[in-house]
Amino acid sequence: MDIEKIKPMVYKEPSLSTALGMEFLSTSEPDTCMARMKVDERNRQPFGFLSGGASLALAENLAGVGSMALCPHKIAVGVNVTGSHVKAVVEGDTVTALARLRHQGRTLHQWQVDITNGEGELISTVQVTNYIIASK
């Protein structure tokens, strides 16, 4: 999925994505997109591990980027985010999120987002539902 046209909007102003250090990437498949995030002081717990909330934020933001790439001139808002964390990630590592579109309706998109560590091990799996609305 080509998300290059979405990047200026995502990186335009300070946002949660930029505050946490998310980097969004295009993929060759039309139903996937990716993001990376280095685990550092912006997104870790006081104990030095990636915050579960930061993982959920990464997944929701990535799914939103994907939905907006699929629906130009529309806005995607997350209406449900559910995830499970299965492994800790230490500060200094980089996580990669791969979002795969599971359903594309006129007003709802369902995404499956798998987050892995630098070794390719599954860290979290997250389901995101986006509601698609007209842009103002």
N, C-alpha and C positions, 0 to 999 in steps of 0.2 A: 504494500500500500504506500503510495506516495503522499507524504505528509509535509512536503516542503512548503506548500502554499499556506499551511496552518501555522508554521513556526513563527512568522512575524507576529501573529496575534498572541501566541503563547508566550513569547519572550518580550513582548512590547513593553510591559510595565512590571514592576515588582509584583510577584504573585507567590503562591505556595510552591508552585513548580520551581521557580527560580530560587526561592528561599531555601528549599531543601536540596537543590543541586541536581535536578532532573535534566537529563538530556534525551530528547526524543529523536527516533531514527525511523527512516523509511525501510520497508522490506520489499522483497521481490514478489511475495504472494499478495493478491488483492484483498484478502480477508484478515491480514495480520499487520501489526505495527509493534515497534519495540521502544524501550527506554532503558537508560542506564542511570545509576545513582551511586556515587561513592559514599561509603559509610564514614561519616566524620561528625564533628561537633554540631552540625546543623540538624542531624537526623538520628542521633544515637541516644540511648538511655544514659543516665549517669554512670551505669556500670560498664559502658563501653560497647554495648551491643546495639544493633539496628533496632529502632523502636518499631513495634508492631503497627502503631498508628502511621508511621512514615511509609511502611510497606503498603498499607491500605490507601494512603494518599497517592503513592506512586501508581498503583493499579487504577484508581478512579480517574486520575488525571490522564493516564495513558489511554484508557477507554474513551474518555471525552475527546481527546485528540483524534482518535480513530473515527469516532462517530461524526465529528465535524468534517473530517476529510471525506467521508462518504456522503455527507449532506451539505454541500457548499451553501453559504448564506443562511444557515440555520444554526441554532445553539443546542448543544447537548448538555443536559444537567443530570447528574447522578441521582437516582431516586432509591437505589438499593445497592449496598456494598456489603458483601459477606465474605469473610476469609478465614483461613486456617493457617497458622504458622507452625511449621514442623521442624525447623532447625534455626539456631541462632547464627547471626553473622557478626563478626567482630569488626571494630573500627579499623579502617585501612583497606578493607575489602571493597569490591564494587559488585553491586547486584545488577542483574539484567532482568527486565520484565518483558515477556512476550504475550501480547494480547491477541486472542483469536476470536473473531466474530462468530457467535453461535446462532444468532437470530437477528435479522434486519427487517423490521416492520416499518410502517409509515411513521409511527410515533414512538416505538420502543425498540431499543437495541439491547441485546444480551451479549456480554463479553465474558470469556474465560481468560484470566490473566495468571500465568505461572511466573514466579519470581525465583531466580536461581542465584547462587553465589559465584565467585570467581572460578570455582572448580566445576561448575555446572550442576551442582547438587540442588534439589528442590528446597526452597526456603519457605515459600508461602504459595498458596493457591487461592485466588480471589475471583468471585463472580460479581460483575457489575452490570446493573441495568440502568440505561440512560433513557431519559425522556427527551424527545426531539421537538423543539419549538421554533417558531418563526423568529428570525432576528429582528431586533428593533431598529 
